[in-house]
Amino acid sequence: MSQAIKKDDSAHDLLDVSSALDIVSKYAAQGREDRQIPKPVIEALKETGYFRSFLPKQYGGLELSPQEFFQASIDIASRDMGTAWATGIIAVHAYQLSLMNPKAAQEVYSAGPDTLICSSYNPAGAKVETVDGGFKLSGRWAWSSGSGHCSWALLGGLIFDQPDNIHYRTFLVPVADYAIEDTWNVMGLQATGSNDVVIEDGMFVPEYRTHHQMDGFNCKHFQDNDMYSIPWAQLFIRVVCTPAIGAAKHALKLFIENSTASSTDVTRLAGDPDVTRRVAEASNLIDETEAIMFRNFDRMMAHVNAGEEIPMADRVKYRYQASLVIERMMEAVDLLFDVAGGRSVFNGAPIQDIWHDVHIARAHVANSPISFARNLGAVHLGADSTYVFV
């Protein structure tokens, strides 16, 4: 076991990514320039056990709690949001594999517990044909974060078995069956390397390497640990929003450091009521948003540890609250960036990079709160949830 994994007296695994944080900072600028996380960062995070957080112990994993994992994600994002975004997405896929036919995980992790998996769940560009023993899959999938470091991909597709039986599945495909096309030319989150995954010809995917959406909704899994009864959606949606909390913390730290170093009178801005208000509001937004996330996972863990289902009304509420994270962190960063001074407008200014990262994250469909607000309001008023990814 890596020395970065520590044990407490209860023999519960703890994740400590502190040894990798300076490396994340060191290579952050290079990651933006290369439009991909540099390999030394990936290797440093492997050493901490980060990618094994949700992997079942039978495959060499750690089976950590969501709280431990997302605290590490925030810590990484406090050095570089793009790194936390891509590596968090990669790491959470071990959780999804734990829900699938065990034969899939056995195949993937036969190469070792740090085998990395990318994804793109949007089925719009996929073509799926049902054949004996499985499916033939082809198409194009965008926004596959960290794909250049991975040897497997989870790809979304719709199956049209019958006109009245259309359903969504995720297909697990080895890197030999797909190509990565360099399309990621963007103004934020550059280091995520979220390029396109392309399958030109129909590649065979056996049934056991697929995950039915309704199995995720119904919390079906094959593990002894009750943690895997947390809905898959509640884990995935958090990896595409939680990094913004760490990024906003980073922006606040930079703002305070720059403010106290910008004048011979280090207390000058402390007497400016607009600046002090902005700092207070940004700090509070970060604190409230982080607290809600940990509270929600505390409650979900309490339910599953007691052998109880998580109430659907709570699942809907938690889904909506996750969709608000980016909006609130945009607000926090905007409060600071607006008064960050003339140096912040130049390319390469760290606080400007954070501004771009957080705003680009809002483009992800999971971070658009309108439909989730409507669903939560309707459930409060007695209707059934209209979403299954909750």
VEXDREN-2710 file (C-alpha; in Angstrom, 1 decimal):
% VEXDREN-2710
k/r/px/py/pz
1/MET/0.0/0.0/0.0
2/SER/1.3/3.5/-0.8
3/GLN/2.6/5.5/2.1
4/ALA/0.1/8.2/1.2
5/ILE/-2.7/5.9/2.4
6/LYS/-3.0/6.1/6.2
7/LYS/-4.9/4.1/8.7
8/ASP/-6.6/5.3/11.8
9/ASP/-7.3/3.2/14.9
10/SER/-10.6/1.9/13.4
11/ALA/-8.6/0.6/10.4
12/HIS/-10.6/2.8/8.0
13/ASP/-8.7/3.9/5.0
14/LEU/-8.0/7.6/4.7
15/LEU/-7.1/9.5/1.6
16/ASP/-4.3/12.0/1.8
17/VAL/-3.5/13.8/-1.5
18/SER/-1.3/16.4/0.1
19/SER/1.9/14.9/-1.3
20/ALA/0.6/15.5/-4.8
21/LEU/-0.7/19.1/-4.4
22/ASP/2.6/20.9/-5.1
23/ILE/3.0/18.8/-8.2
24/VAL/-0.5/19.9/-9.3
25/SER/0.5/23.5/-8.8
26/LYS/3.8/23.1/-10.6
27/TYR/2.3/21.7/-13.8
28/ALA/-1.0/23.7/-13.8
29/ALA/0.3/26.2/-16.5
30/GLN/1.7/23.4/-18.6
31/GLY/-1.6/21.6/-18.5
32/ARG/-3.4/24.7/-19.8
33/GLU/-0.9/25.0/-22.6
34/ASP/-0.8/21.3/-23.5
35/ARG/-4.6/21.1/-23.1
36/GLN/-4.1/17.9/-21.1
37/ILE/-3.0/17.1/-17.6
38/PRO/0.8/16.4/-17.6
39/LYS/1.7/12.8/-16.9
40/PRO/3.7/13.6/-13.7
41/VAL/0.4/14.9/-12.1
42/ILE/-1.4/11.7/-13.0
43/GLU/1.4/9.6/-11.6
44/ALA/1.5/11.6/-8.4
45/LEU/-2.2/11.2/-7.8
46/LYS/-1.9/7.5/-8.5
47/GLU/0.6/7.3/-5.7
48/THR/-1.9/8.8/-3.2
49/GLY/-4.5/6.2/-4.1
50/TYR/-6.9/8.8/-5.4
51/PHE/-8.0/6.8/-8.4
52/ARG/-8.7/3.8/-6.2
53/SER/-11.0/5.8/-3.8
54/PHE/-14.3/4.1/-5.0
55/LEU/-12.8/0.9/-6.3
56/PRO/-13.9/-2.2/-4.3
57/LYS/-11.2/-3.7/-2.1
58/GLN/-11.4/-7.1/-4.0
59/TYR/-9.8/-5.3/-7.0
60/GLY/-7.2/-3.5/-4.9
61/GLY/-9.3/-0.5/-4.1
62/LEU/-10.0/1.6/-1.0
63/GLU/-13.8/1.8/-0.8
64/LEU/-13.6/5.3/0.7
65/SER/-16.6/7.4/1.7
66/PRO/-17.8/10.1/-0.7
67/GLN/-16.9/12.7/2.0
68/GLU/-13.3/11.6/1.9
69/PHE/-13.1/11.6/-1.9
70/PHE/-14.7/15.0/-2.4
71/GLN/-12.6/16.6/0.3
72/ALA/-9.6/15.4/-1.8
73/SER/-11.2/16.8/-4.9
74/ILE/-11.6/20.2/-3.3
75/ASP/-8.0/20.2/-2.2
76/ILE/-6.8/19.4/-5.7
77/ALA/-9.1/22.0/-7.2
78/SER/-7.6/24.6/-4.8
79/ARG/-4.5/24.2/-6.9
80/ASP/-6.0/23.6/-10.3
81/MET/-9.7/23.2/-11.2
82/GLY/-9.0/21.5/-14.5
83/THR/-6.9/18.8/-12.8
84/ALA/-9.6/18.1/-10.2
85/TRP/-12.4/18.1/-12.9
86/ALA/-10.7/15.5/-15.1
87/THR/-9.2/13.3/-12.4
88/GLY/-12.4/13.3/-10.4
89/ILE/-14.4/12.1/-13.4
90/ILE/-11.8/9.4/-14.1
91/ALA/-11.8/8.3/-10.4
92/VAL/-15.6/8.1/-10.0
93/HIS/-15.9/5.5/-12.8
94/ALA/-14.6/2.9/-10.4
95/TYR/-17.9/3.4/-8.6
96/GLN/-20.0/2.8/-11.7
97/LEU/-18.0/-0.4/-12.5
98/SER/-18.8/-1.7/-9.0
99/LEU/-22.5/-1.5/-10.0
100/MET/-22.1/-3.5/-13.2
101/ASN/-21.8/-7.2/-13.9
102/PRO/-18.6/-8.2/-11.9
103/LYS/-17.1/-9.7/-15.0
104/ALA/-16.6/-6.1/-16.4
105/ALA/-14.6/-5.0/-13.4
106/GLN/-12.6/-8.2/-13.4
107/GLU/-11.7/-7.6/-17.0
108/VAL/-10.7/-3.9/-16.5
109/TYR/-8.8/-4.3/-13.3
110/SER/-6.9/-7.4/-14.3
111/ALA/-4.3/-4.9/-15.5
112/GLY/-4.1/-3.3/-12.0
113/PRO/-6.1/-1.2/-9.6
114/ASP/-4.9/2.1/-11.2
115/THR/-6.4/1.3/-14.6
116/LEU/-8.1/4.6/-15.7
117/ILE/-11.4/5.0/-17.4
118/CYS/-12.8/8.0/-19.3
119/SER/-16.4/8.7/-20.3
120/SER/-18.9/10.6/-22.4
121/TYR/-22.5/9.9/-21.5
122/ASN/-24.3/12.0/-24.1
123/PRO/-26.0/9.5/-26.5
124/ALA/-26.7/12.0/-29.3
125/GLY/-23.9/10.8/-31.5
126/ALA/-24.2/7.1/-30.8
127/LYS/-25.5/4.3/-33.0
128/VAL/-26.4/1.1/-31.2
129/GLU/-27.4/-2.2/-32.8
130/THR/-28.6/-5.2/-30.8
131/VAL/-26.8/-8.4/-31.8
132/ASP/-26.4/-11.9/-30.3
133/GLY/-24.6/-11.6/-26.9
134/GLY/-24.5/-7.8/-26.8
135/PHE/-24.4/-4.8/-29.1
136/LYS/-22.5/-3.1/-31.9
137/LEU/-21.6/0.4/-31.1
138/SER/-20.4/3.3/-33.3
139/GLY/-20.5/7.1/-33.2
140/ARG/-18.9/10.2/-31.8
141/TRP/-18.9/11.4/-28.1
142/ALA/-17.7/14.8/-27.0
143/TRP/-16.3/16.2/-23.7
144/SER/-14.4/13.0/-22.7
145/SER/-12.3/14.5/-19.9
146/GLY/-8.9/13.0/-19.3
147/SER/-9.3/10.5/-22.2
148/GLY/-5.7/10.8/-23.2
149/HIS/-4.7/9.0/-20.0
150/CYS/-7.2/6.2/-20.1
151/SER/-7.4/2.7/-21.5
152/TRP/-11.1/2.3/-21.3
153/ALA/-14.2/4.5/-22.0
154/LEU/-17.8/4.5/-20.8
155/LEU/-20.0/5.7/-23.6
156/GLY/-23.7/6.5/-23.5
157/GLY/-26.2/5.2/-26.1
158/LEU/-29.9/4.6/-26.7
159/ILE/-31.3/1.2/-27.5
160/PHE/-34.4/1.0/-29.7
161/ASP/-35.5/-2.6/-29.2
162/GLN/-39.1/-1.8/-29.8
163/PRO/-41.0/1.5/-30.4
164/ASP/-42.3/1.4/-26.8
165/ASN/-39.0/0.1/-25.3
166/ILE/-36.3/2.8/-25.7
167/HIS/-33.8/2.8/-23.0
168/TYR/-30.4/4.3/-22.1
169/ARG/-27.3/2.3/-21.4
170/THR/-23.6/2.9/-20.8
171/PHE/-21.2/0.9/-22.8
172/LEU/-17.7/0.0/-21.6
173/VAL/-15.2/-0.1/-24.5
174/PRO/-11.4/-0.7/-24.5
175/VAL/-9.1/1.9/-26.0
176/ALA/-8.2/-0.5/-28.9
177/ASP/-11.8/-0.1/-30.1
178/TYR/-11.9/3.7/-30.3
179/ALA/-9.9/6.7/-31.4
180/ILE/-9.4/10.1/-29.6
181/GLU/-9.8/13.1/-31.8
182/ASP/-8.2/16.4/-30.7
183/THR/-11.0/18.9/-30.6
184/TRP/-10.5/20.6/-27.2
185/ASN/-9.7/24.2/-28.1
186/VAL/-11.5/26.2/-25.4
187/MET/-11.1/29.2/-23.1
188/GLY/-11.3/27.4/-19.8
189/LEU/-10.7/24.0/-18.2
190/GLN/-8.1/23.5/-20.9
191/ALA/-6.1/20.9/-18.9
192/THR/-9.1/18.5/-18.8
193/GLY/-8.3/17.4/-22.3
194/SER/-11.9/16.8/-23.0
195/ASN/-11.5/15.5/-26.5
196/ASP/-13.9/13.5/-28.7
197/VAL/-14.1/9.7/-28.6
198/VAL/-14.8/8.2/-32.0
199/ILE/-15.8/4.7/-33.1
200/GLU/-15.9/4.5/-36.9
201/ASP/-17.1/0.9/-37.4
202/GLY/-19.6/-0.9/-35.2
203/MET/-17.5/-2.5/-32.4
204/PHE/-18.9/-5.4/-30.4
205/VAL/-19.7/-4.7/-26.8
206/PRO/-20.8/-7.8/-24.8
207/GLU/-23.9/-7.5/-22.6
208/TYR/-21.9/-7.8/-19.4
209/ARG/-19.9/-4.6/-20.3
210/THR/-23.1/-2.4/-20.3
211/HIS/-24.9/-0.6/-17.5
212/HIS/-28.6/-0.1/-17.7
213/GLN/-29.8/3.3/-16.6
214/MET/-32.5/1.9/-14.4
215/ASP/-30.1/-0.3/-12.6
216/GLY/-28.3/2.8/-11.5
217/PHE/-31.6/4.5/-10.5
218/ASN/-32.6/1.4/-8.5
219/CYS/-29.2/1.3/-6.8
220/LYS/-28.5/-2.2/-8.0
221/HIS/-24.9/-3.3/-7.2
222/PHE/-22.8/-6.4/-6.4
223/GLN/-20.8/-5.3/-3.4
224/ASP/-20.9/-6.0/0.3
225/ASN/-20.2/-2.4/1.3
226/ASP/-23.5/-0.5/1.9
227/MET/-21.9/2.7/0.4
228/TYR/-22.6/1.3/-3.1
229/SER/-26.3/1.7/-2.4
230/ILE/-25.9/5.5/-2.9
231/PRO/-27.4/6.3/-6.3
232/TRP/-24.8/6.4/-9.0
233/ALA/-26.2/9.8/-10.2
234/GLN/-25.4/11.4/-6.8
235/LEU/-21.8/10.5/-7.2
236/PHE/-21.3/11.5/-10.8
237/ILE/-23.0/14.8/-10.7
238/ARG/-20.7/15.9/-7.9
239/VAL/-17.5/15.4/-9.8
240/VAL/-18.5/18.0/-12.4
241/CYS/-19.4/20.7/-9.9
242/THR/-17.4/20.2/-6.7
243/PRO/-14.1/21.2/-8.2
244/ALA/-15.5/24.8/-8.5
245/ILE/-15.6/24.9/-4.7
246/GLY/-11.9/24.4/-4.5
247/ALA/-11.3/26.8/-7.4
248/ALA/-13.3/29.6/-5.6
249/LYS/-11.3/29.0/-2.5
250/HIS/-8.2/29.4/-4.6
251/ALA/-9.6/32.7/-6.0
252/LEU/-10.3/34.0/-2.5
253/LYS/-6.8/33.2/-1.3
254/LEU/-5.3/34.9/-4.4
255/PHE/-7.4/37.9/-3.9
256/ILE/-6.5/38.3/-0.3
257/GLU/-2.8/37.8/-1.0
258/ASN/-2.8/40.2/-3.9
259/SER/-4.8/42.8/-1.9
260/THR/-2.4/42.8/1.0
261/ALA/0.7/43.0/-1.3
262/SER/-0.6/45.7/-3.6
263/SER/0.2/48.7/-1.4
264/THR/2.6/49.8/1.3
265/ASP/-0.5/50.1/3.5
266/VAL/-1.6/46.4/3.7
267/THR/-4.8/47.4/5.5
268/ARG/-6.0/49.9/2.9
269/LEU/-8.6/47.6/1.3
270/ALA/-9.8/46.5/4.7
271/GLY/-11.3/50.0/5.0
272/ASP/-13.1/49.8/1.7
273/PRO/-16.7/48.8/2.4
274/ASP/-17.4/47.4/-1.1
275/VAL/-14.3/45.2/-1.0
276/THR/-14.9/43.9/2.5
277/ARG/-18.6/43.1/1.6
278/ARG/-17.4/41.2/-1.5
279/VAL/-14.9/39.2/0.5
280/ALA/-17.5/38.3/3.1
281/GLU/-20.1/37.3/0.6
282/ALA/-17.7/35.2/-1.5
283/SER/-16.4/33.5/1.6
284/ASN/-19.9/32.7/2.8
285/LEU/-21.0/31.4/-0.6
286/ILE/-18.1/28.9/-0.6
287/ASP/-18.8/27.9/3.0
288/GLU/-22.5/27.3/2.6
289/THR/-22.1/25.4/-0.7
290/GLU/-19.4/23.1/0.7
291/ALA/-21.4/22.5/3.9
292/ILE/-24.6/21.5/2.0
293/MET/-22.6/18.9/0.0
294/PHE/-21.1/17.3/3.0
295/ARG/-24.4/17.4/4.9
296/ASN/-26.1/15.6/1.9
297/PHE/-23.5/12.8/1.8
298/ASP/-23.7/12.5/5.6
299/ARG/-27.4/11.9/5.3
300/MET/-27.1/9.5/2.4
301/MET/-24.5/7.5/4.2
302/ALA/-26.7/7.4/7.3
303/HIS/-29.5/5.9/5.3
304/VAL/-27.6/3.2/3.5
305/ASN/-25.6/2.3/6.6
306/ALA/-28.9/1.7/8.3
307/GLY/-30.1/-0.5/5.4
308/GLU/-32.6/2.1/4.3
309/GLU/-33.4/3.6/0.9
310/ILE/-32.6/7.2/0.4
311/PRO/-36.0/9.0/0.1
312/MET/-36.8/10.0/-3.4
313/ALA/-37.7/13.6/-2.3
314/ASP/-34.2/13.9/-0.9
315/ARG/-32.6/12.5/-4.0
316/VAL/-34.4/15.1/-6.1
317/LYS/-33.4/17.9/-3.7
318/TYR/-29.7/16.8/-3.6
319/ARG/-29.7/16.7/-7.4
320/TYR/-31.0/20.3/-7.6
321/GLN/-28.5/21.5/-5.0
322/ALA/-25.7/20.0/-6.9
323/SER/-26.8/21.9/-10.0
324/LEU/-26.5/25.1/-8.1
325/VAL/-22.8/24.7/-7.2
326/ILE/-21.4/26.3/-10.3
327/GLU/-23.8/29.2/-10.3
328/ARG/-22.9/30.0/-6.7
329/MET/-19.2/29.6/-7.3
330/MET/-19.4/31.8/-10.4
331/GLU/-21.1/34.4/-8.2
332/ALA/-18.3/34.1/-5.6
333/VAL/-15.5/34.4/-8.2
334/ASP/-17.2/37.3/-10.0
335/LEU/-17.5/39.2/-6.7
336/LEU/-13.7/39.0/-6.4
337/PHE/-12.7/39.3/-10.0
338/ASP/-14.7/42.5/-10.6
339/VAL/-12.4/44.3/-8.1
340/ALA/-9.2/42.3/-8.6
341/GLY/-7.3/45.1/-10.3
342/GLY/-5.7/45.8/-13.6
343/ARG/-3.3/42.9/-13.5
344/SER/-6.1/40.4/-13.5
345/VAL/-7.1/41.3/-17.1
346/PHE/-3.8/40.0/-18.6
347/ASN/-3.7/36.5/-20.0
348/GLY/-2.1/34.1/-17.6
349/ALA/-3.3/36.0/-14.5
350/PRO/-4.2/33.2/-12.0
351/ILE/-7.5/34.7/-10.9
352/GLN/-8.5/35.1/-14.5
353/ASP/-7.8/31.5/-15.2
354/ILE/-10.0/30.5/-12.4
355/TRP/-12.8/32.8/-13.7
356/HIS/-12.6/31.1/-17.1
357/ASP/-12.6/27.6/-15.5
358/VAL/-15.7/28.2/-13.4
359/HIS/-17.6/29.8/-16.2
360/ILE/-16.8/27.1/-18.7
361/ALA/-18.0/24.5/-16.2
362/ARG/-21.5/26.1/-16.4
363/ALA/-21.7/24.8/-20.0
364/HIS/-21.9/21.2/-18.8
365/VAL/-25.6/20.1/-19.0
366/ALA/-25.4/18.7/-15.4
367/ASN/-24.8/22.2/-14.1
368/SER/-27.9/23.8/-15.6
369/PRO/-30.4/24.1/-12.6
370/ILE/-33.6/25.1/-14.3
371/SER/-35.1/21.7/-15.0
372/PHE/-33.9/20.3/-11.7
373/ALA/-35.6/23.2/-9.9
374/ARG/-38.9/22.5/-11.7
375/ASN/-38.6/18.8/-10.8
376/LEU/-38.0/19.6/-7.1
377/GLY/-40.9/22.0/-7.0
378/ALA/-43.2/19.5/-8.6
379/VAL/-42.2/16.8/-6.1
380/HIS/-42.9/19.2/-3.2
381/LEU/-46.3/19.7/-4.7
382/GLY/-47.1/16.0/-4.9
383/ALA/-46.0/14.9/-8.3
384/ASP/-43.6/12.1/-9.1
385/SER/-40.0/12.8/-10.2
386/THR/-39.6/13.1/-13.9
387/TYR/-35.9/12.2/-13.8
388/VAL/-34.2/8.9/-13.3
389/PHE/-30.6/10.3/-13.0
390/VAL/-31.1/11.4/-9.4
END
